Amino acid sequence: MIIPPIFGAIQTFRDGMEVRYVFAFLGLAAVGVGSWCFHMTLQYEMQLLDELPMIYSCCVFVYCLYECFKQENTVHHLVIVILFMFSVIVTVVSLKIVFICNTVHMEQTFKSYHGYSFSWVSHLLISGGVIFFLTFPNFTSAA
């Protein structure tokens, strides 16, 4: 899951599509690299490279989904700021759990925290998809 997203990002850029789609493909590539690093070493530090890009790329996907409702030539700055702040907070707390709180229960704490964080972004993505699906019913009808 590293090479195909890079090709997708290059093709998206060549086709002149919006930059948000290039970032979505690069997010998938980052998830692939992080997963490769973690599963190659099985270290807690590399687990951050496996799980944090999942949060980041889901935030990019949420932004791409909510930009489907935009007017021409507008940018939802509030959505960008909220998703960016969410990513920063998740990163800082994850780093604190892994590097500062070096306790016996660190593994379970990190897994629980990442699960809660990822579920928040996943719920945003799924609810946005449902809203998109219900708002544009012409996509469901056969041509």
C-alpha positions as CSV (number, residue, x, y, z in Angstrom):
1,M,0.0,0.0,0.0
2,I,2.9,2.3,-0.7
3,I,3.5,2.3,-4.5
4,P,-0.2,2.5,-5.8
5,P,-1.1,5.5,-3.7
6,I,2.0,7.3,-5.0
7,F,1.0,6.6,-8.5
8,G,-2.5,7.8,-7.7
9,A,-1.1,11.1,-6.3
10,I,1.0,11.6,-9.4
11,Q,-1.9,10.8,-11.8
12,T,-4.3,13.1,-9.7
13,F,-1.7,15.9,-10.0
14,R,-1.3,15.3,-13.7
15,D,-5.1,15.4,-14.3
16,G,-5.3,18.8,-12.6
17,M,-7.6,17.7,-9.8
18,E,-7.8,19.5,-6.5
19,V,-4.8,19.2,-4.2
20,R,-6.9,17.6,-1.5
21,Y,-7.0,14.4,-3.5
22,V,-3.2,14.4,-3.8
23,F,-3.0,14.7,0.0
24,A,-5.5,11.8,0.3
25,F,-3.3,9.5,-1.8
26,L,-0.2,10.6,0.0
27,G,-2.0,9.8,3.3
28,L,-2.6,6.3,2.1
29,A,1.1,6.0,1.2
30,A,2.0,7.3,4.7
31,V,-0.2,4.6,6.3
32,G,1.6,2.0,4.1
33,V,5.1,3.2,5.2
34,G,4.1,3.4,8.8
35,S,2.5,-0.1,8.8
36,W,5.6,-1.5,7.1
37,C,7.9,0.1,9.7
38,F,5.9,-1.2,12.7
39,H,5.4,-4.7,11.4
40,M,9.1,-4.9,10.5
41,T,10.3,-3.9,14.0
42,L,7.3,-4.5,16.3
43,Q,8.5,-1.6,18.6
44,Y,6.2,0.8,20.4
45,E,7.9,3.8,18.8
46,M,7.2,2.4,15.3
47,Q,3.6,1.7,16.4
48,L,3.1,5.5,16.3
49,L,4.2,5.4,12.7
50,D,1.6,2.8,12.1
51,E,-1.3,4.4,13.9
52,L,-0.9,8.1,13.7
53,P,-1.0,8.2,9.8
54,M,-4.3,6.4,10.0
55,I,-5.7,9.4,12.0
56,Y,-4.1,11.9,9.7
57,S,-5.3,10.3,6.5
58,C,-8.8,9.9,7.9
59,C,-8.8,13.6,8.7
60,V,-7.9,14.3,5.1
61,F,-10.7,12.0,4.0
62,V,-13.2,13.8,6.2
63,Y,-12.1,17.1,4.7
64,C,-12.4,15.7,1.2
65,L,-15.9,14.5,2.0
66,Y,-17.1,17.7,3.5
67,E,-15.6,19.7,0.6
68,C,-18.1,18.0,-1.7
69,F,-20.8,20.4,-0.3
70,K,-18.8,23.6,-1.0
71,Q,-19.7,26.5,-3.2
72,E,-17.3,27.3,-6.1
73,N,-14.0,28.8,-5.0
74,T,-14.5,28.5,-1.3
75,V,-12.5,26.8,1.4
76,H,-13.9,25.6,4.7
77,H,-11.2,27.0,6.9
78,L,-13.0,26.1,10.1
79,V,-13.1,22.4,9.1
80,I,-9.3,22.5,8.3
81,V,-8.5,24.1,11.7
82,I,-10.7,21.7,13.7
83,L,-9.2,18.6,11.9
84,F,-5.7,20.0,12.3
85,M,-6.1,20.7,16.0
86,F,-7.6,17.2,16.5
87,S,-4.5,15.7,14.8
88,V,-2.1,17.8,16.9
89,I,-3.9,16.8,20.1
90,V,-3.9,13.1,19.3
91,T,-0.2,13.3,18.4
92,V,0.8,15.1,21.5
93,V,-1.2,12.8,23.8
94,S,0.2,9.7,21.9
95,L,3.7,10.9,22.3
96,K,3.1,11.6,26.0
97,I,1.7,8.1,26.5
98,V,4.5,6.3,24.7
99,F,7.6,8.3,25.6
100,I,6.8,10.0,29.0
101,C,4.4,7.6,30.7
102,N,6.7,4.6,30.6
103,T,4.5,2.4,32.7
104,V,3.5,-1.2,32.7
105,H,0.1,-0.3,31.4
106,M,1.3,1.9,28.6
107,E,0.4,-0.6,25.8
108,Q,-3.2,-0.9,26.9
109,T,-3.5,2.8,27.5
110,F,-2.1,3.6,24.0
111,K,-4.4,1.0,22.3
112,S,-7.5,2.4,24.1
113,Y,-6.6,6.0,23.4
114,H,-5.9,5.3,19.7
115,G,-9.1,3.3,19.4
116,Y,-11.2,6.2,20.8
117,S,-9.4,8.8,18.7
118,F,-9.8,6.7,15.5
119,S,-13.4,6.0,16.2
120,W,-14.2,9.8,16.5
121,V,-12.7,10.4,13.0
122,S,-14.3,7.2,11.6
123,H,-17.7,8.4,12.9
124,L,-17.2,11.7,11.2
125,L,-16.3,10.0,8.0
126,I,-19.2,7.6,8.0
127,S,-21.8,10.2,9.0
128,G,-20.5,12.5,6.3
129,G,-20.8,9.7,3.8
130,V,-24.4,9.0,4.9
131,I,-25.3,12.7,4.6
132,F,-23.7,12.8,1.2
133,F,-25.5,9.7,0.1
134,L,-28.9,11.0,1.3
135,T,-28.4,14.5,-0.1
136,F,-27.7,13.4,-3.6
137,P,-30.1,10.5,-4.3
138,N,-29.4,10.6,-8.1
139,F,-26.2,8.6,-7.4
140,T,-28.3,5.6,-6.3
141,S,-30.7,5.5,-9.3
142,A,-29.9,3.4,-12.3
143,A,-29.2,5.3,-15.5
